[in-house]
Amino acid sequence: MVNFKDFLIKSKFNVKKAKLYQESYDKIMESGLFDKGYYLKTYPHIKKSGMDPLVHYLFYGYKENKFPSPSFNLKRYLQEYPEVEKNNLNPLIHYIDSNNTGFTMDINPFTLRREKILDTNKLFLNNYEFEEEPLVSIIILNRNGIKHLKRLFKDFNDKTNYSNYEIIVVDNASNDGSVNYLKSLDLPITIIENDINVSFSKGNNDAAKIAKGKYLLLLNNDIEPTYGWLNELVGTILEDDEIAAVGAKLLFPYYEDIKNQAKSYSIQHAGVKFREERKPYIYGPYHEYMYSTLIFSEDINTKREVISNTAACLIVKKDVYFEFGGLDENYFYGYEDIDFALKLYTSNYKSIYNPHALLFHHESATRVEDEDKKNQLNYENIMYFLDKWGDFLLKELLNDKINNNKFFTDKKLDITIVSKNPLEILKLAKDFNEMDYNVKIITDFNNLDIGEDCDILISTDKDYNIEKVISRLNLIKVLISQDSDERHDFNLEDIDAEKLLNQIEDKYL
């Protein structure tokens, strides 16, 4: 409750204004015109000030053209009632005093966007019919995630379009009432109650050991399903015996705060690829099409084989899961799903991305809360992953780029050619360009920073200090010359683009 004294102080002891604002405050609160939660999330600095959000809006926010709620279209209101801006009036007070003037509120555009997404996705559902539905064991890890669990299990059974499933929740020492909530649900739930916060790998492995289903479905507790998701995943994994795992299309939910609002209802996951990074020396996995709002475009909305899916929502054949000993427990909340996907790939199993299994991912993790500890664990995950897969990914990414396969990575082969005489390498550069590679020419021998994107560095002069260049550690360095010096890799007179690439493939692949 805001005291009259507060209004009096804010209005600089203008009694008439203070009284008007206090009366308007109560009317606005009763009307629902002001959305406190929206206002604080959209303008987070106000929360830090400790000021009542509506008081802030009445005295300051309206002058800064802040929106009082997502449905009150301030811009349109000022256009329809220009006297408000002309006389420096408060729009909400004007609205209240004008007896609602006939101005119509907007429907939150993000609400409309969500409804359109859900309606559109239903058009693509296969609605698979099964002679017999195989049992699916849905595994969920949880730690103090009661808010997420309530969202996840809201109308859960109605959204699956599939009836034969069990749920195994691994609760990692929650103290927020999560376990009691789970026990209250009328769903086939088994709960593993841990005294400590076990890793993602161990939690899923422990649940898999007691799972009765033919298929395991790893599911984050911060997922919000949409209709038909489980039917789609099961139907897809049954299509081909070589398919061992199927992932889903994940979208970011609606964010009210300005910092994150732009990514609302954009792609969070539509398959995983890799890119090289200079620091740390690692082949970093990334989500393809991340933040794209073209969620039903042909590229994003086509079922396809991928090198990996995120385990935030992933169905796996149980016998294949145990063929590899489950998830590697040397990881702690990071890279374990990518590691598992690479095991599938190198054993000739397929991972499929199904865009019609649509879910929202609210991206809150059941992991370590301490930031320093989390960073240390992440570094250890990266180094362990690199030790296991670094050599394999070096060859696969290079081969992928040379042949323009776009399976492991979207990045093009990047070639830098160093020469004091650009004319002598013009044909070579042109040929590489025609192969759809990125080509850069350097004529300044003092320029040793070639960037982290460069895959192959070619020098036509031994005076260029090729060993001192600033680059990724896995840079391929080539020296071509007209000399007969033994340290030259290739001869400039014989060389052409295709021959050079064939020799690189022979040497490195």
DAMO-V917263 format. One record per residue. N is the residue number from 1. RES is the residue in one letter. PHI is phi in radians with two decimals (none if undefined). OMEGA is omega as a letter, one per 20 degrees, with the letter a starting at -180 (none if undefined). D_CENTER is the distance of its C-alpha to the mean C-alpha in Angstrom with 2 decimals. Layout:
N:RES:PHI:OMEGA:D_CENTER
N:RES:PHI:OMEGA:D_CENTER
This chain:
1:M:none:a:40.98
2:V:-1.65:a:41.67
3:N:-1.36:r:45.32
4:F:-1.02:r:47.52
5:K:-1.02:r:48.07
6:D:-1.11:r:44.41
7:F:-1.15:a:44.79
8:L:-1.12:r:48.10
9:I:-1.16:a:46.73
10:K:-1.11:a:43.75
11:S:-1.56:r:46.20
12:K:1.00:r:48.49
13:F:1.12:r:51.12
14:N:-1.49:a:51.39
15:V:-1.05:a:52.56
16:K:-1.07:a:52.27
17:K:-1.19:a:48.66
18:A:-1.08:a:47.72
19:K:-1.15:r:49.27
20:L:-1.09:a:47.54
21:Y:-1.21:r:44.11
22:Q:-1.17:r:44.73
23:E:-1.11:r:45.86
24:S:-1.15:r:42.96
25:Y:-0.98:a:40.51
26:D:-1.13:r:41.81
27:K:-1.14:a:41.84
28:I:-1.14:r:38.27
29:M:-1.09:r:37.05
30:E:-1.20:a:39.04
31:S:-1.35:a:37.80
32:G:1.40:a:34.08
33:L:-1.20:a:33.67
34:F:-1.86:a:31.83
35:D:-1.83:a:28.44
36:K:-1.04:a:28.43
37:G:-1.06:r:24.93
38:Y:-1.06:a:23.51
39:Y:-1.10:a:25.75
40:L:-1.24:r:24.79
41:K:-1.31:a:21.02
42:T:-1.29:a:21.43
43:Y:-2.19:a:23.93
44:P:-1.11:a:23.17
45:H:-1.14:a:26.10
46:I:-1.19:r:28.49
47:K:-1.09:a:27.61
48:K:-1.15:a:28.55
49:S:-1.27:a:31.88
50:G:1.39:a:32.84
51:M:-1.40:r:34.33
52:D:-0.98:a:34.38
53:P:-1.06:r:31.71
54:L:-1.23:r:34.17
55:V:-1.06:r:36.86
56:H:-1.04:a:34.54
57:Y:-1.11:a:33.89
58:L:-1.08:a:37.61
59:F:-1.73:a:38.82
60:Y:-2.22:a:36.08
61:G:-1.02:a:32.96
62:Y:-1.14:r:34.78
63:K:-1.20:a:36.22
64:E:-1.68:r:32.75
65:N:1.01:r:31.78
66:K:-1.40:r:29.25
67:F:-1.45:r:28.36
68:P:-1.32:r:29.81
69:S:-2.84:a:27.54
70:P:-1.18:a:25.11
71:S:-1.65:r:28.06
72:F:-1.63:a:30.63
73:N:-1.40:a:30.32
74:L:-1.04:a:32.05
75:K:-1.06:a:32.31
76:R:-1.21:r:34.01
77:Y:-1.10:a:36.24
78:L:-1.18:r:37.55
79:Q:-1.24:a:38.27
80:E:-1.31:a:40.20
81:Y:-2.25:a:42.05
82:P:-1.06:r:42.65
83:E:-1.13:r:45.20
84:V:-1.11:a:42.42
85:E:-1.25:a:41.12
86:K:-1.07:a:44.64
87:N:-1.74:r:46.06
88:N:0.96:r:43.08
89:L:-1.58:r:42.76
90:N:-1.41:a:39.96
91:P:-1.00:a:38.25
92:L:-1.18:r:37.81
93:I:-1.16:r:41.39
94:H:-1.07:a:42.61
95:Y:-1.08:a:40.81
96:I:-1.15:a:42.40
97:D:-1.24:r:45.84
98:S:-1.52:r:45.91
99:N:1.05:r:45.69
100:N:1.19:r:42.34
101:T:0.64:a:43.80
102:G:1.59:r:42.27
103:F:-1.21:a:38.93
104:T:-1.68:r:36.21
105:M:-1.31:r:32.86
106:D:-1.38:r:29.68
107:I:-1.42:r:27.35
108:N:-0.85:a:24.00
109:P:-1.03:r:22.30
110:F:-1.30:r:18.97
111:T:-1.16:r:20.98
112:L:-1.11:r:22.37
113:R:-1.07:a:19.04
114:R:-1.09:a:17.90
115:E:-1.07:r:21.28
116:K:-1.15:r:21.18
117:I:-1.07:a:17.87
118:L:-1.12:r:19.40
119:D:-1.16:a:22.71
120:T:-1.17:a:21.46
121:N:-1.11:r:19.48
122:K:-1.07:r:22.74
123:L:-1.20:a:24.46
124:F:-1.73:a:22.51
125:L:-1.16:r:22.98
126:N:-1.42:a:25.40
127:N:0.82:a:26.81
128:Y:-0.98:r:27.90
129:E:-1.96:a:31.31
130:F:-2.04:r:32.23
131:E:-1.08:r:35.76
132:E:-2.59:a:34.63
133:E:-1.34:r:31.25
134:P:-1.21:r:30.32
135:L:-1.21:r:29.35
136:V:-1.98:r:25.66
137:S:-1.70:a:24.97
138:I:-1.55:a:21.82
139:I:-1.88:a:20.89
140:I:-2.26:r:19.17
141:L:-1.67:a:19.12
142:N:-2.51:r:19.93
143:R:-2.52:a:21.09
144:N:0.87:a:22.33
145:G:-2.02:a:19.85
146:I:-1.02:r:22.47
147:K:-1.09:r:20.68
148:H:-1.23:a:17.70
149:L:-1.09:r:20.28
150:K:-1.12:r:22.23
151:R:-1.26:a:19.43
152:L:-1.05:a:18.49
153:F:-1.61:r:22.17
154:K:-1.18:a:23.27
155:D:0.96:a:24.95
156:F:-1.01:a:23.22
157:N:-1.14:a:26.08
158:D:-1.20:a:26.44
159:K:-1.54:a:22.91
160:T:-1.24:a:23.06
161:N:0.95:a:25.79
162:Y:-2.83:a:26.77
163:S:-1.95:a:29.29
164:N:-1.71:r:29.69
165:Y:-2.55:r:27.24
166:E:-2.17:r:27.51
167:I:-2.10:r:25.13
168:I:-2.07:r:25.19
169:V:-1.83:r:23.71
170:V:-1.68:a:23.79
171:D:-1.69:a:24.44
172:N:-1.66:r:24.26
173:A:1.02:r:27.13
174:S:-1.22:r:25.93
175:N:-2.26:a:28.49
176:D:-1.93:a:27.13
177:G:1.55:a:28.79
178:S:-1.00:a:25.96
179:V:-1.13:r:28.48
180:N:-1.09:r:31.05
181:Y:-1.09:a:28.63
182:L:-1.06:a:27.62
183:K:-1.20:a:31.34
184:S:-1.45:a:32.06
185:L:-1.39:r:29.95
186:D:-1.61:a:31.86
187:L:-2.40:a:29.53
188:P:-1.32:a:30.21
189:I:-1.93:r:28.56
190:T:-1.97:a:29.48
191:I:-2.04:r:28.50
192:I:-1.73:a:28.51
193:E:-1.73:r:29.33
194:N:-1.62:r:28.65
195:D:-1.53:a:30.41
196:I:-2.31:r:27.74
197:N:-1.56:a:23.98
198:V:-1.38:a:23.61
199:S:-1.24:r:20.74
200:F:-1.03:a:18.04
201:S:-1.12:a:20.11
202:K:-1.14:r:23.40
203:G:-1.02:r:22.45
204:N:-1.19:r:21.33
205:N:-1.13:r:24.33
206:D:-1.09:r:26.73
207:A:-1.19:a:25.67
208:A:-1.08:a:25.88
209:K:-1.17:r:29.43
210:I:-1.83:a:30.63
211:A:-1.19:a:28.66
212:K:-1.68:a:31.11
213:G:-1.34:r:28.87
214:K:-1.32:a:28.90
215:Y:-2.20:r:25.12
216:L:-1.85:r:22.59
217:L:-2.14:r:19.43
218:L:-1.42:a:16.98
219:L:-2.45:r:15.26
220:N:-1.17:r:13.52
221:N:-1.31:a:15.75
222:D:-1.69:r:13.15
223:I:-1.61:r:12.66
224:E:-2.09:a:14.67
225:P:-1.29:r:16.21
226:T:-2.14:a:17.85
227:Y:-1.02:r:21.15
228:G:1.56:a:21.70
229:W:-1.07:a:18.54
230:L:-1.28:r:20.66
231:N:-1.00:a:23.34
232:E:-1.12:a:21.03
233:L:-1.16:a:19.68
234:V:-1.17:a:23.25
235:G:-1.03:a:24.82
236:T:-1.26:a:22.67
237:I:-1.21:r:23.28
238:L:-1.49:a:26.97
239:E:-1.25:a:27.25
240:D:-2.62:a:27.83
241:D:-1.11:a:29.16
242:E:-1.40:r:27.14
243:I:-1.39:a:23.81
244:A:-1.88:a:22.84
245:A:-2.63:r:19.25
246:V:-2.36:r:17.21
247:G:-1.92:a:13.56
248:A:-2.02:r:12.33
249:K:-1.48:r:10.43
250:L:-1.98:r:7.93
251:L:-1.99:r:7.93
252:F:-1.21:r:7.53
253:P:-1.36:r:11.16
254:Y:-1.36:r:13.88
255:Y:-1.98:r:14.17
256:E:-1.38:a:17.80
257:D:-1.27:a:17.64
258:I:-1.04:a:18.04
259:K:-1.04:a:15.67
260:N:-1.88:a:12.54
261:Q:-1.06:a:14.32
262:A:-1.11:a:13.47
263:K:-1.59:r:9.85
264:S:-0.94:r:11.48
265:Y:1.01:r:11.28
266:S:-1.81:a:9.09
267:I:-1.22:r:6.83
268:Q:-1.80:r:3.42
269:H:-2.59:r:5.28
270:A:-2.53:a:8.74
271:G:1.86:a:10.00
272:V:-2.06:r:9.94
273:K:-2.30:a:12.33
274:F:-2.23:r:13.96
275:R:-2.47:r:15.35
276:E:-1.46:r:18.15
277:E:-2.29:a:18.13
278:R:-1.25:a:21.42
279:K:-2.31:i:20.79
280:P:-1.21:a:20.49
281:Y:-1.22:a:21.86
282:I:-2.69:r:19.06
283:Y:-1.62:a:17.34
284:G:-1.39:r:13.73
285:P:-1.26:r:11.19
286:Y:-2.48:r:8.23
287:H:-1.47:a:6.03
288:E:-1.18:r:8.71
289:Y:1.13:a:9.02
290:M:-1.01:a:5.74
291:Y:1.33:r:7.40
292:S:-1.20:r:10.31
293:T:-1.68:r:12.57
294:L:-1.53:a:14.68
295:I:-1.26:r:13.26
296:F:-1.99:r:16.71
297:S:-1.18:a:17.63
298:E:-1.04:a:19.36
299:D:-1.08:a:16.94
300:I:-1.43:a:13.95
301:N:-1.75:r:16.37
302:T:-1.94:r:18.35
303:K:-1.16:a:18.52
304:R:-2.76:r:18.59
305:E:-1.37:r:18.80
306:V:-2.29:r:15.96
307:I:-1.26:a:16.34
308:S:-2.82:r:13.71
309:N:-2.12:r:11.37
310:T:-1.27:r:9.37
311:A:-1.50:r:12.09
312:A:-1.08:r:10.44
313:C:-2.68:a:12.60
314:L:-2.58:r:14.91
315:I:-1.75:a:18.60
316:V:-2.38:r:20.90
317:K:-1.13:a:24.64
318:K:-1.14:a:26.22
319:D:-1.16:r:28.89
320:V:-1.25:r:26.48
321:Y:-0.96:a:24.43
322:F:-1.40:r:27.72
323:E:-1.00:a:28.88
324:F:-1.84:r:26.54
325:G:1.28:a:27.24
326:G:1.30:r:23.94
327:L:-1.40:a:21.09
328:D:-1.19:a:22.41
329:E:-1.42:r:23.36
330:N:-1.35:r:23.59
331:Y:-1.61:r:19.88
332:F:-2.25:r:18.94
333:Y:0.92:r:15.38
334:G:2.90:r:13.80
335:Y:1.31:a:14.25
336:E:-1.17:r:16.36
337:D:-1.28:r:14.41
338:I:-1.18:r:14.30
339:D:-0.99:a:17.93
340:F:-1.13:a:18.85
341:A:-1.12:r:17.48
342:L:-1.19:r:19.59
343:K:-1.09:r:22.51
344:L:-1.08:a:22.25
345:Y:-1.10:a:22.21
346:T:-1.27:r:25.13
347:S:-1.86:r:27.04
348:N:1.20:r:26.74
349:Y:-1.61:r:24.58
350:K:-1.79:r:22.05
351:S:-1.92:a:18.42
352:I:-2.03:r:17.66
353:Y:-1.74:r:14.69
354:N:-1.96:a:16.06
355:P:-1.27:a:14.56
356:H:-1.49:r:17.23
357:A:-1.45:a:16.02
358:L:-1.86:r:13.92
359:L:-2.48:r:12.41
360:F:-1.69:a:10.72
361:H:-2.01:a:8.47
362:H:-1.47:r:9.95
363:E:0.82:r:8.26
364:S:-2.11:a:11.71
365:A:-1.87:r:12.83
366:T:-1.67:a:16.29
367:R:-2.48:a:17.02
368:V:-1.33:a:19.33
369:E:-1.42:a:19.95
370:D:-1.22:a:21.92
371:E:-1.12:a:19.97
372:D:-1.10:r:22.43
373:K:-1.13:r:22.41
374:K:-1.10:r:18.64
375:N:-1.12:r:18.77
376:Q:-1.14:r:21.69
377:L:-1.11:r:20.14
378:N:-1.10:r:17.07
379:Y:-1.09:r:19.70
380:E:-1.12:r:21.66
381:N:-1.05:a:18.81
382:I:-1.09:a:18.28
383:M:-1.15:r:22.04
384:Y:-1.17:r:22.60
385:F:-1.08:a:20.05
386:L:-1.08:a:21.69
387:D:-1.09:a:25.08
388:K:-1.39:a:24.35
389:W:-2.13:a:22.54
390:G:-1.00:a:23.26
391:D:-1.12:r:26.33
392:F:-1.09:a:24.89
393:L:-1.23:r:21.84
394:L:-0.94:a:24.22
395:K:-1.24:a:26.27
396:E:-1.16:a:23.66
397:L:-1.21:r:21.70
398:L:-1.12:r:25.07
399:N:-1.09:r:26.39
400:D:-1.07:a:23.35
401:K:-1.26:a:23.84
402:I:-1.04:a:27.61
403:N:-1.69:r:27.57
404:N:0.92:a:24.74
405:N:-1.35:a:23.19
406:K:1.04:r:19.53
407:F:-1.72:r:18.63
408:F:-1.44:a:17.52
409:T:-2.67:r:16.39
410:D:-1.58:a:16.41
411:K:-1.32:r:18.46
412:K:-1.44:r:22.17
413:L:-1.08:a:24.92
414:D:-1.98:a:25.89
415:I:-2.12:r:29.62
416:T:-1.98:r:31.67
417:I:-2.00:r:35.44
418:V:-1.85:r:37.83
419:S:-2.77:r:41.35
420:K:-1.25:a:44.14
421:N:-2.09:a:45.27
422:P:-0.99:a:42.45
423:L:-1.11:a:44.95
424:E:-1.29:a:45.29
425:I:-2.03:a:41.64
426:L:-1.06:a:41.16
427:K:-1.13:r:41.45
428:L:-1.06:r:39.05
429:A:-1.11:a:36.40
430:K:-1.10:r:37.10
431:D:-1.10:r:36.77
432:F:-1.13:r:33.36
433:N:-1.08:a:32.23
434:E:-1.19:r:33.56
435:M:-1.45:r:31.49
436:D:1.21:r:28.39
437:Y:-1.79:r:27.66
438:N:-1.48:a:27.02
439:V:-2.21:r:30.35
440:K:-2.25:r:31.49
441:I:-1.97:r:35.15
442:I:-2.04:r:36.37
443:T:-1.92:r:40.05
444:D:-1.57:a:40.06
445:F:-1.24:r:40.74
446:N:-1.50:a:39.87
447:N:-1.47:a:36.23
448:L:-1.86:r:34.62
449:D:-1.64:a:31.02
450:I:-1.75:r:29.44
451:G:1.49:a:25.79
452:E:-1.57:a:23.02
453:D:-1.48:a:22.33
454:C:-1.16:r:25.84
455:D:-1.70:a:26.34
456:I:-2.27:r:30.11
457:L:-1.90:a:32.66
458:I:-2.00:r:36.03
459:S:-2.09:r:39.09
460:T:-1.79:a:42.52
461:D:-2.52:a:44.33
462:K:-1.22:r:44.81
463:D:-1.30:r:45.29
464:Y:-1.30:a:41.56
465:N:-1.36:a:40.33
466:I:-1.13:a:37.69
467:E:-1.41:a:37.35
468:K:-1.85:a:36.46
469:V:-1.15:r:33.59
470:I:-1.67:a:30.44
471:S:-2.83:r:27.58
472:R:-1.17:a:25.31
473:L:-1.20:a:27.41
474:N:-1.67:r:27.04
475:L:-1.08:r:28.55
476:I:-1.59:a:31.21
477:K:-1.93:a:34.39
478:V:-2.24:r:37.14
479:L:-2.01:r:40.60
480:I:-2.08:a:42.72
481:S:-2.73:r:46.25
482:Q:-1.55:r:49.73
483:D:-1.34:r:51.16
484:S:-1.95:r:51.98
485:D:-1.00:a:50.61
486:E:-1.10:a:49.23
487:R:-1.35:r:45.97
488:H:-1.32:r:44.98
489:D:-1.35:a:42.50
490:F:-2.46:r:43.48
491:N:-1.79:a:46.33
492:L:-1.08:a:45.70
493:E:-1.22:a:48.53
494:D:-1.62:a:47.08
495:I:-1.33:r:43.41
496:D:-2.47:a:41.30
497:A:-1.03:a:37.57
498:E:-1.15:r:37.58
499:K:-1.11:a:39.97
500:L:-1.08:a:37.98
501:L:-1.15:r:34.75
502:N:-1.11:r:36.75
503:Q:-1.22:r:38.19
504:I:-1.13:r:34.82
505:E:-1.10:r:33.55
506:D:-1.08:a:36.76
507:K:-1.40:a:36.38
508:Y:-1.89:a:32.70
509:L:-1.95:none:31.70
